[in-house]
């Protein structure tokens, strides 16, 4: 039997190229070797998104993106976190086996505390209990479906470590192997995806390039990529250019070699380089873009897919929760 891989997708905005390269593409490749579980972590997003219409739109955007990029809901599980109420009961049960010290060490909480400290604010300013306790919910997400591996970036390894520690603690105290002990699956060689200003592409820097921009909007966005002031006739260094760094993430080896030669020879302007970048992006995402906009034009299809996914996921979740309820002594669900 294949091992199980679980990926959570937080709906906090329009997906961009950094999301695709860092999360979507590698997560979808796991279907070759794992039974896959993908879920939209809408209740995790609730820690920061407090506008209902925005949340609803973000859920559709992220679901449409993954479906357009090739996620097959017939293979494995694809559901919305909020559609599986068993996860939230499990979260409470696990919280009762979780030391408070874990919560104090959670990266997101610590970062917010330090930001408040730097601004001479009360350390608890704008910190809600959802942010503080979200590791317990994340543990439930991971342990509910018996995930063997959870693909994460190096900076997110702690999430899986918390789930491991809690699973081991629960199994030991209950003297029964209820939960699979998950492992982080980390890409050791992850590309740093430069944004419009050369910094790491991030919504927090407002330097992203959205995956499914239409051609005119994409050209305008690529026009904002920061370059130097070299003239057309001057030779240029491709390796120090933000445009080329993005280009080589989507182009073939021959295309990279050809464009690099044009950089070094001189006679090439930045407009040409950005046009080549647009060409390879259109090639990579053109078909998926059509599917994305078709799904967004028919959100009821997205809802149907997520509803069907929940119907597949809930029997698994109910069976796990029944097992937990039995060992902790509260009895079966009435």
C-alpha positions in Angstrom: 0.0 0.0 0.0 1.1 3.5 -0.7 1.9 5.9 2.1 -0.4 8.9 2.6 0.7 12.5 1.8 -1.3 15.4 3.2 -1.3 19.0 1.9 -3.1 22.0 3.4 -3.9 25.0 1.2 -4.6 28.2 3.0 -7.1 30.5 1.2 -5.6 33.9 1.9 -5.4 35.5 -1.6 -4.9 35.0 -5.3 -2.2 32.3 -5.9 1.0 33.5 -7.5 4.1 32.0 -9.2 5.8 31.5 -5.9 2.8 29.4 -4.7 3.0 27.3 -7.9 6.7 26.6 -7.8 7.0 26.2 -4.0 3.8 24.3 -3.2 1.4 23.5 -6.0 3.7 21.8 -8.5 5.7 19.7 -6.0 2.5 18.7 -4.1 0.7 17.5 -7.2 3.8 15.5 -8.2 3.3 13.4 -5.0 0.4 11.7 -6.6 2.9 9.5 -8.5 4.1 7.8 -5.3 1.5 8.5 -2.5 -2.2 8.4 -1.8 -2.9 12.1 -1.5 -5.0 14.2 0.7 -5.5 17.9 -0.2 -7.6 20.2 1.8 -8.5 23.9 1.8 -7.6 25.2 5.3 -10.3 27.9 5.5 -10.5 27.9 9.3 -6.8 28.5 9.5 -7.3 31.5 7.2 -10.0 32.8 9.7 -7.1 34.0 12.0 -6.5 36.9 9.6 -9.5 37.0 7.1 -12.5 38.4 8.8 -14.6 39.4 5.8 -17.1 36.7 4.7 -17.2 37.7 1.1 -13.4 37.7 0.9 -13.1 34.3 2.5 -15.7 32.9 0.1 -14.0 34.3 -2.9 -10.5 33.1 -1.7 -11.8 29.5 -1.3 -13.1 29.5 -4.8 -9.8 31.0 -6.2 -7.6 28.5 -4.5 -9.8 25.5 -5.3 -10.0 26.6 -9.0 -6.3 27.1 -9.1 -5.4 23.6 -7.9 -8.1 22.0 -10.1 -6.9 23.9 -13.1 -3.3 22.9 -12.5 -4.2 19.2 -12.5 -5.5 18.1 -9.2 -7.8 15.2 -9.8 -10.5 15.0 -7.1 -11.3 11.4 -8.2 -7.8 10.4 -7.0 -7.4 10.7 -3.3 -9.2 13.3 -1.2 -9.9 17.0 -1.8 -12.1 18.8 0.7 -12.7 21.9 2.6 -11.6 21.8 6.2 -14.8 23.4 7.5 -16.9 20.6 5.9 -15.3 18.0 8.3 -16.7 18.8 11.8 -14.8 15.8 13.2 -11.6 17.7 12.7 -12.7 20.3 15.2 -13.7 17.8 17.9 -10.3 16.1 17.4 -8.6 19.4 17.8 -10.0 19.9 21.2 -9.1 16.4 22.3 -5.5 16.9 21.1 -5.3 20.3 22.8 -5.8 18.4 26.1 -2.6 16.5 25.4 -0.6 19.5 24.3 1.7 21.4 26.6 1.2 25.1 26.7 4.9 25.5 26.1 4.3 24.2 22.5 2.0 27.1 21.8 4.5 29.6 23.2 7.1 28.3 20.8 5.0 28.4 17.7 6.7 30.4 15.0 3.7 32.5 13.9 2.9 33.4 17.5 6.5 34.3 18.4 6.8 36.4 15.3 3.7 38.4 16.1 5.0 38.9 19.7 8.4 40.1 18.5 6.7 42.5 16.0 4.7 44.0 18.8 7.8 44.2 21.0 9.7 46.0 18.2 6.9 48.6 18.0 6.7 49.0 21.8 3.1 47.7 21.8 1.5 45.4 24.4 2.9 41.9 23.5 -0.7 40.5 23.0 -1.8 43.3 20.6 -3.9 41.8 17.7 -3.1 38.3 18.7 -6.3 36.2 18.7 -6.7 32.7 20.2 -7.0 31.3 16.8 -3.4 32.4 16.0 -2.2 31.1 19.4 -4.0 27.7 19.2 -3.8 27.0 15.5 -1.1 24.3 16.0 -3.7 22.2 17.7 -6.0 22.5 14.7 -3.1 21.8 12.4 -2.3 18.6 14.4 -5.9 17.5 14.0 -5.7 18.1 10.2 -2.6 16.0 9.9 -3.4 13.1 12.3 -7.1 12.7 11.3 -6.3 11.2 8.0 -3.2 9.1 9.0 -0.7 11.2 7.0 2.7 9.5 6.7 4.3 12.6 5.2 3.5 16.3 5.1 5.3 18.3 2.4 6.4 21.6 3.9 9.1 24.2 3.4 12.0 24.3 5.8 10.4 27.2 7.7 7.3 25.1 8.3 8.9 22.0 9.6 7.8 22.9 13.2 4.2 22.3 12.2 4.9 18.6 11.6 7.2 18.3 14.6 4.3 19.5 16.8 2.0 16.9 15.3 4.6 14.2 15.8 5.1 15.1 19.4 1.4 15.2 20.2 0.7 11.9 18.4 3.5 10.2 20.3 2.3 11.7 23.6 -1.3 10.6 22.9 -0.4 7.1 21.9 1.9 6.6 24.9 -0.6 7.9 27.4 -3.5 5.9 26.0 -1.3 2.9 25.6 -2.5 2.4 22.0 -1.2 3.3 18.6 -4.2 5.4 17.5 -2.2 7.9 15.4 0.3 7.4 12.6 3.5 9.4 13.4 3.9 11.8 10.5 7.2 12.9 8.9 8.0 16.2 7.2 8.7 15.9 3.5 11.1 18.8 2.8 12.4 19.9 -0.6 16.1 20.3 0.0 16.7 22.2 -3.1 13.9 24.8 -3.4 14.3 27.7 -5.8 14.0 31.2 -4.4 11.4 32.8 -6.6 12.2 36.5 -7.1 9.3 39.0 -7.0 8.9 42.1 -9.0 11.5 43.9 -6.8 14.0 41.1 -6.6 13.1 40.1 -3.1 11.4 36.7 -2.4 8.0 36.7 -4.0 5.5 37.3 -1.3 2.1 38.9 -0.8 3.5 40.7 2.3 5.9 42.5 -0.1 3.3 43.2 -2.7 5.7 41.9 -5.4 3.8 38.9 -6.7 3.0 37.8 -10.2 -0.4 36.0 -10.2 -0.6 32.7 -12.0 -3.6 33.4 -14.2 -3.3 37.0 -15.2 -4.8 37.5 -18.7 -2.3 38.5 -21.4 -2.7 42.3 -21.2 -2.6 42.3 -17.4 0.4 39.9 -17.4 2.4 42.2 -19.8 1.7 45.2 -17.5 2.7 43.3 -14.4 5.9 42.0 -16.0 6.7 45.5 -17.0 7.1 46.3 -13.3 10.0 43.9 -12.8 13.0 45.9 -11.6 15.9 46.0 -13.9 19.1 48.2 -14.1 19.6 51.2 -16.4 21.8 49.5 -19.0 21.1 50.5 -22.6 20.0 48.2 -25.4 23.5 47.9 -26.9 25.3 47.1 -23.7 26.1 43.4 -22.8 24.2 42.3 -19.7 24.6 39.6 -17.0 21.7 37.2 -17.1 22.6 35.7 -13.8 22.0 39.0 -11.9 18.8 39.8 -13.7 15.4 39.3 -12.1 13.8 38.7 -15.4 16.2 35.9 -16.4 15.9 34.3 -12.9 12.2 33.9 -13.5 12.6 32.9 -17.1 14.8 30.0 -16.3 12.3 28.5 -13.9 9.9 27.9 -16.8 12.0 27.7 -19.9 13.9 24.8 -21.4 17.7 24.5 -21.2 18.0 25.4 -24.9 15.8 28.5 -24.4 17.9 29.5 -21.4 21.1 29.2 -23.3 19.8 31.1 -26.2 18.5 34.0 -24.1 21.6 34.1 -22.0 23.7 34.5 -25.1 21.5 37.4 -26.2 22.1 39.1 -22.8 25.9 38.7 -23.1 26.1 39.8 -26.7 24.3 43.1 -26.3 21.7 44.6 -28.6 18.9 43.3 -26.4 16.5 45.5 -24.4 14.7 44.7 -21.2 11.4 44.8 -23.1 12.5 41.9 -25.3 13.6 39.9 -22.2 10.3 40.5 -20.5 8.5 39.5 -23.7 10.4 36.2 -23.6 9.3 35.7 -20.0 5.7 36.3 -20.9 6.0 33.8 -23.8 7.1 30.9 -21.5 4.5 31.8 -18.8 1.7 31.8 -21.4 2.9 28.4 -22.6 3.1 27.0 -19.1 -0.3 28.3 -17.9 -2.3 29.0 -21.0 -4.5 25.9 -21.0 -4.8 25.9 -17.2 -5.8 29.6 -17.3 -8.8 28.8 -19.5 -9.9 26.1 -17.1 -9.4 28.4 -14.1 -11.6 31.2 -15.5 -14.2 28.6 -16.6 -14.4 27.3 -13.0 -14.5 30.8 -11.6 -17.4 31.6 -13.9 -19.3 28.5 -12.6 -18.5 28.5 -8.8 -21.3 25.9 -8.3 -19.0 23.4 -10.0 -16.3 24.1 -7.4 -18.8 23.7 -4.6 -20.0 20.4 -6.0 -16.4 19.1 -6.2 -15.7 20.1 -2.6 -19.0 18.7 -1.4 -18.2 15.4 -3.0 -14.8 15.4 -1.5 -16.3 16.0 2.0 -18.6 13.0 1.5 -15.6 10.8 0.7 -13.5 12.2 3.6 -16.1 12.2 6.4 -16.4 8.4 6.8 -12.6 8.3 7.3 -12.8 11.1 9.8 -15.7 9.6 11.7 -13.9 6.2 12.0 -10.8 7.9 13.4 -12.8 10.0 15.8 -14.8 7.0 17.0 -11.4 5.4 17.8 -10.3 8.4 19.7 -13.5 8.7 21.7 -13.3 5.1 22.7 -9.8 5.3 24.1 -10.4 8.6 25.9 -13.5 7.1 27.5 -16.3 9.4 26.3 -18.1 6.7 24.2 -19.5 6.6 20.7 -21.1 9.5 18.9 -24.8 9.5 19.7 
